[in-house]
Amino acid sequence: MKNKTPRKSVKFQTQADDNEGGELDAEIVVPQIRKSVLALPVQLPLVLYGMFLQGLTTDAFSTMVKGLANLVLVQLVYGYLLATVLAGDPKKKKEKNSTNIPLLVLSATAAAGVLANGLFACLILFGAPLSSHVPETYVLSYHLAMILAQPLMIVYRLDYEKFLSLFQLECIYRAIFSHPTLSSTFLGILGTWLGVIPIPLDWDRPWQQWPITLLVGGYVGAFLGALLALFVH
C-alpha cells in the first residue's frame, strides 16, 4: 500500500505538468489579442472604396500607387493599435512595456515592403501576365503585403520561428479562425486567389482588367476574415 500511493501521486503530477505545458505552448504559438471592434480593419474597405472613386477602373496603376500611400499611413495606425490597445495577454505586460512599439510597427512595415518582392515572384509563378501589366502586378504585391503580412508581423513581433510553430498545432483551423489577424490573413489570401475567377469571363466590364479583381478579393477577404473571428470561439 505504501508503494502504490506515491506512484499514483507522481503520475497525477506528471499529467498535470504536461497539461500545463501544453496550454502554455498554445498561448505562445498564438499571441492573444482582444476581440473587439477595434480589431476590425475598417480602413481596408475605405481605402478600396477611395481607389474606385479615384478611377481604379480607368487608370489602375496610378490609382493603386496613390491608394498604396494611403494604405501605408492607415496601416501604421492600425498596427499601433494591434501592438498596444488590442494586445490582450496580461501575462506579457512586462514584455509589452519593454518593447519599442513605434520601432516594432515601422520595422514590420519595412519588412512587409521587402516581402512584397517575394509576393511579386509568387504572383508571376501563379500566372500573372509577363507581357503586360507588370507594374500593376508589382504594386498589387505591395498592397497584399501591407494588408496581409504587416499586421501578422506586428502580432508575432517579428518572431518568425514562433509563427512557424503555428502549423504544428492540431487545431490549427480553430486557432486561425478565432484570431482576428490570422483569420484576416488567411481569408485575404483566399480572396486574392478567388479574385482571378472573373477575369476570363466574357462580361467585358472595366473592373475585370488585371489586377483589380485580385485587389478587391484581397481587401474584402482580409476584412471579412477579421469580422468572422469575432464570432468564432
C-alpha positions as CSV (number, residue, x, y, z in Angstrom):
1,M,0.0,0.0,0.0
2,K,2.8,2.4,0.8
3,N,4.4,1.8,-2.6
4,K,1.2,2.4,-4.6
5,T,0.4,5.8,-3.0
6,P,3.5,7.7,-4.2
7,R,3.2,6.1,-7.7
8,K,-0.3,7.5,-8.1
9,S,0.6,10.9,-6.9
10,V,3.7,11.1,-9.1
11,K,1.7,10.0,-12.1
12,F,-1.0,12.6,-11.4
13,Q,1.6,15.3,-11.0
14,T,3.3,14.4,-14.3
15,Q,0.0,14.6,-16.2
16,A,-0.8,17.9,-14.6
17,D,2.6,19.3,-15.6
18,D,2.1,18.0,-19.2
19,N,-1.3,19.7,-19.4
20,E,0.1,23.0,-18.1
21,G,3.0,22.8,-20.6
22,G,0.5,22.2,-23.5
23,E,-1.6,25.2,-22.5
24,L,1.5,27.4,-22.2
25,D,2.7,26.3,-25.7
26,A,-0.7,27.1,-27.2
27,E,-0.5,30.6,-25.7
28,I,3.0,31.1,-27.1
29,V,2.1,29.9,-30.5
30,V,-0.9,32.1,-30.9
31,P,-0.4,35.6,-29.4
32,Q,-3.6,36.7,-27.9
33,I,-5.3,39.9,-28.9
34,R,-8.6,41.3,-27.7
35,K,-11.7,40.5,-29.7
36,S,-13.0,44.0,-30.2
37,V,-14.5,46.2,-32.9
38,L,-11.1,47.9,-32.9
39,A,-9.6,44.7,-34.3
40,L,-11.6,45.1,-37.5
41,P,-9.5,46.6,-40.3
42,V,-12.2,49.1,-41.2
43,Q,-9.6,51.1,-43.1
44,L,-9.4,48.4,-45.8
45,P,-12.9,48.9,-47.4
46,L,-12.5,52.6,-47.0
47,V,-9.1,52.6,-48.9
48,L,-10.6,50.3,-51.5
49,Y,-13.7,52.5,-52.0
50,G,-11.4,55.5,-52.3
51,M,-9.4,53.9,-55.1
52,F,-12.6,53.2,-57.1
53,L,-13.6,56.9,-56.6
54,Q,-10.2,58.0,-57.9
55,G,-10.6,56.0,-61.1
56,L,-9.3,52.5,-60.4
57,T,-11.0,51.1,-63.5
58,T,-9.7,53.8,-65.8
59,D,-6.1,54.1,-64.6
60,A,-5.3,51.1,-62.4
61,F,-1.6,51.7,-61.9
62,S,-1.7,55.3,-60.9
63,T,-4.7,54.8,-58.7
64,M,-3.1,51.8,-57.0
65,V,0.1,53.8,-56.3
66,K,-2.0,56.6,-54.6
67,G,-4.0,54.0,-52.7
68,L,-0.8,52.3,-51.5
69,A,0.4,55.6,-50.0
70,N,-2.9,56.0,-48.1
71,L,-2.8,52.3,-47.1
72,V,0.6,52.5,-45.5
73,L,-0.4,55.5,-43.4
74,V,-3.6,53.9,-42.0
75,Q,-1.8,50.5,-41.5
76,L,0.7,52.3,-39.3
77,V,-2.1,53.5,-37.1
78,Y,-3.8,50.1,-37.2
79,G,-0.5,48.3,-36.4
80,Y,0.0,50.5,-33.3
81,L,-3.5,49.5,-32.1
82,L,-2.6,45.9,-32.6
83,A,0.6,46.2,-30.6
84,T,-0.9,48.3,-27.7
85,V,-4.7,48.6,-27.2
86,L,-5.5,45.2,-28.6
87,A,-2.6,43.2,-27.2
88,G,-4.7,41.2,-24.7
89,D,-2.3,38.8,-23.0
90,P,-2.0,40.1,-19.4
91,K,1.0,37.8,-18.7
92,K,3.1,39.7,-21.1
93,K,2.7,43.3,-19.8
94,K,6.3,43.5,-18.9
95,E,7.3,42.4,-22.4
96,K,5.0,44.9,-23.9
97,N,6.3,47.7,-21.7
98,S,9.9,46.8,-22.7
99,T,9.1,46.7,-26.4
100,N,9.7,49.8,-28.5
101,I,6.2,49.8,-30.1
102,P,6.9,52.5,-32.8
103,L,10.0,50.7,-33.8
104,L,8.2,47.4,-34.0
105,V,5.4,48.9,-36.2
106,L,7.9,50.6,-38.5
107,S,10.1,47.5,-38.7
108,A,7.1,45.3,-39.6
109,T,6.0,47.8,-42.3
110,A,9.5,47.8,-43.8
111,A,9.7,44.1,-43.6
112,A,6.4,43.8,-45.4
113,G,7.8,46.1,-48.1
114,V,10.7,43.7,-48.6
115,L,8.3,40.7,-48.6
116,A,6.4,42.3,-51.4
117,N,9.1,41.3,-53.8
118,G,8.7,37.7,-52.9
119,L,4.9,38.1,-53.3
120,F,5.5,39.6,-56.7
121,A,7.6,36.5,-57.7
122,C,4.8,34.2,-56.4
123,L,2.2,36.1,-58.5
124,I,4.3,35.7,-61.6
125,L,4.8,31.9,-60.9
126,F,1.0,31.5,-60.4
127,G,0.2,33.0,-63.8
128,A,0.4,36.8,-63.6
129,P,1.0,38.3,-67.1
130,L,4.6,38.9,-68.0
131,S,4.0,40.5,-71.4
132,S,1.9,43.3,-69.9
133,H,0.6,44.8,-66.6
134,V,3.9,44.1,-64.8
135,P,3.9,47.4,-63.0
136,E,0.3,46.8,-61.8
137,T,1.3,43.3,-60.5
138,Y,4.2,44.8,-58.6
139,V,2.1,47.4,-56.9
140,L,-0.5,44.7,-56.2
141,S,2.2,42.7,-54.3
142,Y,2.8,45.8,-52.1
143,H,-0.9,46.1,-51.3
144,L,-1.1,42.5,-50.3
145,A,2.0,42.6,-48.2
146,M,0.6,45.6,-46.3
147,I,-2.8,44.2,-45.6
148,L,-1.8,40.6,-45.0
149,A,1.7,40.4,-43.8
150,Q,2.3,43.6,-41.8
151,P,-0.4,43.0,-39.2
152,L,0.8,39.4,-38.8
153,M,4.4,40.5,-38.2
154,I,3.2,43.0,-35.6
155,V,1.1,40.5,-33.7
156,Y,4.0,38.0,-33.7
157,R,6.5,40.8,-33.0
158,L,8.7,39.7,-36.0
159,D,9.2,36.2,-34.4
160,Y,9.4,34.0,-37.5
161,E,10.0,30.8,-35.6
162,K,7.0,31.4,-33.3
163,F,4.8,31.9,-36.4
164,L,6.0,28.6,-38.0
165,S,5.1,26.7,-34.8
166,L,1.5,27.6,-35.6
167,F,1.5,24.9,-38.2
168,Q,2.3,22.3,-35.6
169,L,-1.0,22.8,-33.8
170,E,-3.6,20.0,-34.1
171,C,-6.5,22.5,-34.0
172,I,-4.8,24.9,-36.5
173,Y,-8.1,26.0,-38.2
174,R,-9.8,26.8,-35.0
175,A,-6.7,28.8,-33.9
176,I,-6.8,30.7,-37.2
177,F,-10.5,31.5,-37.5
178,S,-10.8,32.5,-33.8
179,H,-8.0,35.0,-34.2
180,P,-8.8,38.3,-36.0
181,T,-5.3,38.8,-37.5
182,L,-4.7,35.2,-38.5
183,S,-8.2,34.8,-40.0
184,S,-7.8,38.1,-41.8
185,T,-4.6,36.9,-43.4
186,F,-6.0,33.5,-44.4
187,L,-9.2,34.8,-46.0
188,G,-7.2,37.6,-47.6
189,I,-5.0,35.1,-49.4
190,L,-8.1,33.1,-50.3
191,G,-9.9,36.2,-51.6
192,T,-6.9,37.1,-53.8
193,W,-6.9,33.6,-55.3
194,L,-10.6,33.7,-55.9
195,G,-10.2,37.1,-57.5
196,V,-8.7,35.5,-60.6
197,I,-12.0,33.8,-61.5
198,P,-13.9,36.8,-63.0
199,I,-11.0,37.9,-65.3
200,P,-11.5,35.4,-68.2
201,L,-15.3,35.7,-68.1
202,D,-16.8,37.3,-71.2
203,W,-18.6,40.1,-69.4
204,D,-16.4,42.9,-70.8
205,R,-16.6,45.1,-67.7
206,P,-13.9,47.7,-66.8
207,W,-13.4,46.1,-63.4
208,Q,-12.4,42.8,-64.9
209,Q,-9.0,44.1,-66.0
210,W,-5.9,42.8,-64.3
211,P,-5.3,43.1,-61.3
212,I,-8.4,44.8,-60.0
213,T,-10.4,41.7,-59.0
214,L,-7.4,40.3,-57.2
215,L,-7.0,43.6,-55.3
216,V,-10.7,43.6,-54.4
217,G,-10.5,39.9,-53.3
218,G,-7.6,40.6,-51.0
219,Y,-9.1,43.6,-49.4
220,V,-12.6,42.1,-48.9
221,G,-11.2,38.8,-47.8
222,A,-9.0,40.4,-45.2
223,F,-11.9,42.4,-43.7
224,L,-14.3,39.5,-43.7
225,G,-11.7,37.3,-42.1
226,A,-11.3,39.6,-39.1
227,L,-15.1,40.0,-38.9
228,L,-15.6,36.3,-38.8
229,A,-13.1,35.8,-36.0
230,L,-15.2,38.0,-33.7
231,F,-17.9,35.3,-33.8
232,V,-15.7,32.2,-33.6
233,H,-14.7,30.9,-30.1
